[in-house]
Amino acid sequence: MANFYIIAYDPATTASADLHKIIESNPSFISWWHYIKTIYIVKTNESLSTVQKDILSKWPKNRFIIIKLDPTVRNGWLPPDAWEWFKKKVDQ
């Protein structure tokens, strides 16, 4: 079963373009979501510590937090395509 994690960062103190490249090119991420500027949601079979170590190895000295997510419990105000990702990647 895949895991979902929220990766959030502070754009004032981090190189966000570099993080985007890392997430986009990470082969362990089955899928990712980025509809809020400072947040990524990633779907992966990896553990939280493995994701953290991988990001830290490529993106050292940047501030971020990773939190395991239960994507079936969700609500908010986003564009329809942001919700469509959840339907396709979570509710399968």
N, C-alpha and C positions, 0 to 999 in steps of 0.2 A: 504494500500500500504506500502510495506516495505521501510525502510530507509537504506542507505548505508553510512558508516562513515569510514574515514581513521583515524587510530590510529598510530601515529608515536612517537618514543621515542629515547632517547640518550643512547646507550648501555654503554657508559663510566661512566654514573652516575646512572644507573638503574639496577635492577635485572631482566634481560630480560627473563630468564627461568621461573620466577614466573609469569610474564605477560602472557607468552605462556600458562601456566597451567590455568590461570584465563579465558582467551579467549576460550580455548579448552573446559572447563567445564561449561561455562555460558549457561544455558538453554534458555536464551532469544536470543542468537545468532542463527539465522536460518542457517547461513553458515559463513565461514570466509576464507580469502585469506592471504597468507604470503610468497609471492615469492620474496620479497625484504627484506633483513635482518632486517631492522629497522622499517618496516611498516606492519600493518595489515589492511585489509579491512574487515569490518563486515557487515553482512546483519541482520537487526533486525526490529521488529515492535516498538521498544522503542524510546523515544526521546533522543536527544543528552545529555541533562542534566541527564537523568536516567542512560545512559551508563557511563557517567563521574562519577556520584556518586557511582555506583556499582564498577567501577575499583578503585576509590579512597578508598573505604571502605576495599578493599582487598589488595591494593597495595599503601599504603600511602607513602609520602615523596619521590616519584619518579617523574621524569620529563617526561611529555608526552603531546601531543596535539591531540585533536579530531576535525575533520573537516567533515562537511556533504559533501557528494560526489554525483555528478550526474554521475553515472557509464556509462551512454549512450554516454557521451562525453569523449572519451579516445583515447590514442595513445601512442606509445612507442616501446621499443625494449626489448621483453621478450620471454622466451621459449613458444612453442605452448600450453603447458598445462596451463600456466598462463592465456592465452587468452581464453582457453576453459572454465575456470571457469566463466568468464564474459558471454560467450554465454549461459551457462547452468543456471546461477543464475540471470542474468540481462535481457537477451533478450527473456525471456519466455513470 
